[in-house]
Amino acid sequence: MPADTGHTVPNDELIRFTNVTKRFGDNTVLDDLCFSVRPGKHVTLIGPSGSGKTTILRLLMTLTMPDSGTIDVDGGRLFPADERQRREVRKRIGMVFQQFNLFPNMTVLRNITEAPVRVLGLSGDEAEERARGLLDLVGLADRAGARPSQLSGGQQQRVAIARALAMRPRVLLLDEVTSALDPELVAGVLDVLRDIARTTDITMLCVTHEMNFARDISDEVLMFDAGKVIESGPPEKMFSEPENARTREFLGAVL
Ligand SMILES: Nc1ncnc2c1ncn2[C@@H]1O[C@H](COP(=O)(O)OP(=O)(O)OP(=O)(O)O)[C@@H](O)[C@H]1O
């Protein structure tokens, strides 16, 4: 019998959470949560602070474990699964964090080539070619030899985006990627992400308080409250005529 690779999940779903519950002590952060994301779609998670948005991304990165339920990504089961299978599925997922988390002692180029060489087994030349293409994409082709500390926050975040893409993930997770940036640096990072959303077939799952950005890039917006999706829909509907009173209240406060 082959290992349980989650083939019960339909092919047109790249991410599926089924009855996922996550607790921290008495705090039920995700409550029997079900949702799915189709391949190539850009989905934004919105909701009040503490509603569990970051926890969803952390589960996908296997940085934390659910208490119950199943999580499938790209036809493979992430939870429950043994360590080896989890690592295999996890390789298909890239994440950009609020704090860029670059390696300070490595050049920009090494930051991007490190994981493709170590994890994917690419040769140094292959990894470098890939990295240089990505540096071009994020507008930093001339900074390959710099150290992160020589770059602005916005440039560092663009390196972090290139680093995540260098693993050729099927899913890109974006967690408040502009909230640690000075206001004048936000637009450059969001422009790069808009470009990536427009020109690649990567699936994106995004937590952001930048509602204009969410409106621009999202195919679907999911509104979270108390560990559940309480409303979902295309951004034009969610932002102009939300049906749920909690969504209206939340958007009234942030828009
Ligand atoms: N490691 C942890 N230990 C204990 N509680 C945690 C831990 N991580 C998250 N929580 C709690 O889980 C809840 C959900 O947190 P999460 O960061 O997922 O929310 P969020 O919707 O992303 O919020 P925000 O918009 O403020 O980032 C919060 O109440 C938080 O305090």
Ligand as a Chemical Component Dictionary entry (heavy atoms), coordinates in Angstrom:
data_LIG
# 
_chem_comp.id                   LIG 
_chem_comp.type                 NON-POLYMER 
_chem_comp.pdbx_formal_charge   0 
_chem_comp.three_letter_code    LIG 
# 
loop_
_chem_comp_atom.comp_id 
_chem_comp_atom.atom_id 
_chem_comp_atom.alt_atom_id 
_chem_comp_atom.type_symbol 
_chem_comp_atom.charge 
_chem_comp_atom.model_Cartn_x 
_chem_comp_atom.model_Cartn_y 
_chem_comp_atom.model_Cartn_z 
_chem_comp_atom.pdbx_ordinal 
LIG N1  N1  N 0 3.456  30.103 20.490 1  
LIG C1  C1  C 0 2.319  30.537 21.035 2  
LIG N2  N2  N 0 2.021  30.281 22.333 3  
LIG C2  C2  C 0 0.865  30.708 22.886 4  
LIG N3  N3  N 0 -0.077 31.414 22.233 5  
LIG C3  C3  C 0 0.167  31.701 20.952 6  
LIG C4  C4  C 0 1.365  31.293 20.278 7  
LIG N4  N4  N 0 1.302  31.716 18.996 8  
LIG C5  C5  C 0 0.131  32.375 18.866 9  
LIG N5  N5  N 0 -0.558 32.375 20.027 10 
LIG C6  C6  C 0 -1.877 32.972 20.257 11 
LIG O1  O1  O 0 -2.715 32.520 19.217 12 
LIG C7  C7  C 0 -3.626 33.544 18.831 13 
LIG C8  C8  C 0 -3.584 33.743 17.335 14 
LIG O2  O2  O 0 -2.332 34.290 16.981 15 
LIG P1  P1  P 0 -1.974 34.648 15.468 16 
LIG O3  O3  O 0 -0.609 35.267 15.515 17 
LIG O4  O4  O 0 -2.178 33.475 14.611 18 
LIG O5  O5  O 0 -3.075 35.738 15.131 19 
LIG P2  P2  P 0 -3.157 36.761 13.924 20 
LIG O6  O6  O 0 -4.538 36.686 13.414 21 
LIG O7  O7  O 0 -2.055 36.482 12.964 22 
LIG O8  O8  O 0 -2.923 38.144 14.653 23 
LIG P3  P3  P 0 -2.171 39.485 14.165 24 
LIG O9  O9  O 0 -3.036 40.122 13.114 25 
LIG O10 O10 O 0 -2.076 40.298 15.428 26 
LIG O11 O11 O 0 -0.821 39.059 13.652 27 
LIG C9  C9  C 0 -3.287 34.756 19.657 28 
LIG O12 O12 O 0 -4.172 34.804 20.748 29 
LIG C10 C10 C 0 -1.876 34.470 20.117 30 
LIG O13 O13 O 0 -1.641 35.088 21.366 31 
# 
loop_
_chem_comp_bond.comp_id 
_chem_comp_bond.atom_id_1 
_chem_comp_bond.atom_id_2 
_chem_comp_bond.value_order 
_chem_comp_bond.pdbx_ordinal 
LIG N1  C1  SING 1  
LIG C1  N2  SING 2  
LIG C1  C4  DOUB 3  
LIG N2  C2  DOUB 4  
LIG C2  N3  SING 5  
LIG N3  C3  DOUB 6  
LIG C3  C4  SING 7  
LIG C3  N5  SING 8  
LIG C4  N4  SING 9  
LIG N4  C5  DOUB 10 
LIG C5  N5  SING 11 
LIG N5  C6  SING 12 
LIG C6  O1  SING 13 
LIG C6  C10 SING 14 
LIG O1  C7  SING 15 
LIG C7  C8  SING 16 
LIG C7  C9  SING 17 
LIG C8  O2  SING 18 
LIG O2  P1  SING 19 
LIG P1  O3  DOUB 20 
LIG P1  O4  SING 21 
LIG P1  O5  SING 22 
LIG O5  P2  SING 23 
LIG P2  O6  DOUB 24 
LIG P2  O7  SING 25 
LIG P2  O8  SING 26 
LIG O8  P3  SING 27 
LIG P3  O9  DOUB 28 
LIG P3  O10 SING 29 
LIG P3  O11 SING 30 
LIG C9  O12 SING 31 
LIG C9  C10 SING 32 
LIG C10 O13 SING 33 
# 
